[in-house]
């Protein structure tokens, strides 16, 4: 459901085929049902793009005074705010990037959209191989992408910023307006409760017949319970499980949550078979703006979505995706505690984490002290130097550093490694838009933005099945409430989402709040890899190889070894397969078509 427009309202501007004008005398267009709310005043128009919890009078008030700095995160929802004036366009982007915006120069003005692919088709842009190299070879370093998307010269507008695009296509100006500095106010659990409850209620008000994942984990169960308490009728809580297996731990906890709801959650079970294994049908992945995180498991996800749409009549569905990123503390927290001289708390948390990982505590404290004495800029310079020297061995081994270095897979070609090296150097030389934050918060910002932006690609995939997918944990309203927690009030590194269990202790079953683990799907992935091996060996990696990024033969050999049980992490292999499947979808799908008001195609 892309939305877009231009930084000018001059006549004769094109629009994508099938798009409708949102308001008269505006360049704003829309395909599908993306919510757009508009406030009008002579010489000024303000639009809210995406689901937003602002009241009607609050929207109208936006035209009467300068927009407040927090306009893109002061209400629940995943939205951006646009100001149209005679001088151009000002866009206020959401801090979490759950509503990513893109822009490109076209025809002596700026074109912008929620879809980078539509802008690439308009401006005649091709695949950005440098961005692909980062995605495939450095998935643990999402910040390297910067403002680069998967199409050359199409830029993602920085999250949490005020971006001015002049009407004449002149240089854009950008200022960072969101910083997750510590906030001393209501208790953190209360802030999370209020924010997440409001975000779920917003979705219920938009679609009173929505459904929700009920996986048995804390995140999805919390959303199901909150939605059920806001709805007049019972909510459909959906649990998927393997055929003939009805006694798994996740299913057990999902049943507990449904039974404790006193009829407010209608528990729906969906059995999936071998045809829904991971790695199945990668050649048939629908085209999206960028590689979708659910590509490897798309057969399972799309089967669930189609079934919900057909059997349950679902149009809107809630998932707990993003909850892990928002609620867990990264290892950098220990470095923050050491840097701020909270040595006793650092020792207690390091001891608890060491017991959890069955590892000595001394190396953790040593790494924390080393990181506390290293700035982010110094760490980036060290990373760039290590890559240029050819030292790409993983040095941190899961311990505490600003950035984990990563081994370059033997199937990565030298041109791809050089592209990655240059990207690291460029990023290290650029100023940090969020200087001075605690290391753990700065790390979480990068991770959350990557998860939220890529979730938009999963939402595109879901729309091919007739479902509008929502991730309330990734609302900037929620993210801001959590990340602004003072250092000493944040959860311990070793604890399992205590902030969530404290926030909703009165609405979640006690057995669920006491849960400290979640079911693993690692065995499913290895089984799926073995089942799909003939198809993968037939052509996996072909598209990446055509761009001189990987050696296809070596890549398929490593896929064969992984399927045979040779110990190795699947993350890099899956990232490469995901990118390759996306390139295949791009190649076989027609580009979005743009037409002029005269119905002629844009050349």
Secondary structure by P-SEA (a helix, b strand, c coil): ccccccccccccccccccccccccccccccccccbbbbbbcccbbbbbcccccccaaaaaacccccccccccccccccbbbbbbcccbbbbbbbccccbbbbbbbcccbbbbcccaaaaaaaacccccaaaaaaaaccccccccccccccccccccccccbbbbbcccccbbbbbbcccccccccccaaaaaaaaaaaaaaaaaaaccbbbbbccccaaaaaaaaaaaaacccbbbbbbbbcccccccaaaaaaaaaaaacccccbbbbbbbccccccccccccccccccccccccaaaaaaaaaaaaaccccccbbbbccccccccccccaaaaaaaaacaaaaaaaaaaaaaaaacccaaaaaaaaaaaaaccaaaaaaaaaaaaaacccccccccccccbbbbbccccccaaaaaaaaaaaaaaaacccccccccaaaaaaaaaaaaaaaaaaaaaaaaaaaccccccccccaaaaaacccccccccccccccaaaaaaacccccccccccccbbbbaaaaaaaaaaaaaaaaaaccaaaaaaaccccaaaaaaaaaaaaacccccaaaaaaaaaaaaaaaaaaacccbbbbcccccccc
